Amino acid sequence: MKKPLLTTLLSLSIVQSLLAQGAIGIDAASSEIGTYVDPIANFILIIGAVVGLIGGVRVYIKWNSGDQDVQKSIMGWFGSCIFLVIVGIVIKAFFGIS
């Protein structure tokens, strides 16, 4: 009768040890992700600014050449810039570990 009890206690102590190591690993990964969140979000915002500048120049060129699709081009470039800005903000909000 003592053998199953000893086996059960030994199994529980092994499982507890493994869970403790898993929690330490998750904490380490969480802090590691936290160090990358701000630079990545800022990089996405920089990409959005560059796309906005390129889009502005392309729309200006279309407008001066008298192209009829200027409004469609404005909406496309503006939409892509707004998307990149929102992605940068969402990344900071979602992964922002303080």
C-alpha positions as CSV (number, residue, x, y, z in Angstrom):
1,M,0.0,0.0,0.0
2,K,2.9,2.4,0.7
3,K,4.4,1.9,-2.8
4,P,1.5,3.6,-4.8
5,L,1.4,6.5,-2.3
6,L,5.1,7.0,-2.7
7,T,4.8,6.8,-6.5
8,T,2.0,9.3,-6.5
9,L,3.9,11.8,-4.3
10,L,7.0,11.4,-6.5
11,S,5.0,12.0,-9.6
12,L,3.4,15.1,-8.1
13,S,6.7,16.6,-7.1
14,I,8.1,16.0,-10.6
15,V,5.0,17.7,-12.2
16,Q,5.3,20.6,-9.8
17,S,9.0,21.0,-10.7
18,L,8.2,21.0,-14.4
19,L,5.4,23.5,-14.0
20,A,7.7,25.8,-12.1
21,Q,10.3,25.7,-14.8
22,G,7.5,26.4,-17.4
23,A,6.4,29.5,-15.5
24,I,10.0,30.7,-15.4
25,G,10.3,30.2,-19.1
26,I,7.0,32.1,-19.8
27,D,8.1,35.0,-17.6
28,A,11.5,35.2,-19.5
29,A,9.7,35.1,-22.9
30,S,7.3,37.8,-21.7
31,S,10.1,40.1,-20.7
32,E,12.0,39.4,-23.9
33,I,9.0,40.3,-26.0
34,G,8.5,43.5,-24.0
35,T,12.0,44.7,-25.0
36,Y,11.1,44.4,-28.8
37,V,7.6,46.0,-28.7
38,D,8.6,49.7,-28.8
39,P,11.3,49.4,-31.5
40,I,9.0,47.4,-33.8
41,A,6.0,49.7,-33.3
42,N,8.2,52.7,-33.9
43,F,9.6,51.1,-37.0
44,I,6.1,50.5,-38.4
45,L,5.3,54.1,-37.7
46,I,8.4,55.1,-39.6
47,I,7.4,52.9,-42.6
48,G,4.0,54.6,-42.5
49,A,5.6,58.0,-42.7
50,V,7.8,56.9,-45.7
51,V,4.8,55.4,-47.4
52,G,2.9,58.7,-46.8
53,L,5.7,60.8,-48.3
54,I,6.0,58.5,-51.4
55,G,2.2,58.5,-51.8
56,G,2.0,62.3,-51.5
57,V,4.6,62.7,-54.3
58,R,2.9,60.2,-56.5
59,V,-0.5,61.8,-56.0
60,Y,1.0,65.2,-56.7
61,I,2.5,63.9,-60.0
62,K,-0.8,62.4,-61.0
63,W,-2.7,65.6,-60.1
64,N,-0.3,67.8,-62.2
65,S,-0.5,65.5,-65.2
66,G,-4.3,65.8,-65.2
67,D,-5.0,62.1,-64.5
68,Q,-8.6,61.3,-63.7
69,D,-7.9,58.7,-61.0
70,V,-6.4,61.2,-58.5
71,Q,-9.2,60.6,-55.9
72,K,-8.8,56.8,-56.1
73,S,-5.0,57.2,-55.7
74,I,-5.4,59.5,-52.7
75,M,-7.8,57.1,-51.0
76,G,-5.4,54.2,-51.6
77,W,-2.3,55.9,-50.2
78,F,-4.2,57.5,-47.3
79,G,-5.7,54.1,-46.4
80,S,-2.4,52.4,-46.4
81,C,-0.9,55.1,-44.2
82,I,-3.8,54.9,-41.7
83,F,-3.5,51.1,-41.7
84,L,0.2,51.3,-40.8
85,V,-0.3,53.9,-38.0
86,I,-3.1,51.8,-36.5
87,V,-1.0,48.6,-36.7
88,G,1.8,50.5,-34.8
89,I,-0.6,51.6,-32.1
90,V,-2.3,48.2,-31.8
91,I,1.1,46.5,-31.4
92,K,2.0,48.8,-28.6
93,A,-1.4,48.3,-26.9
94,F,-1.6,44.5,-27.4
95,F,2.0,43.6,-26.5
96,G,2.8,46.6,-24.2
97,I,4.2,44.9,-21.2
98,S,4.9,47.3,-18.3
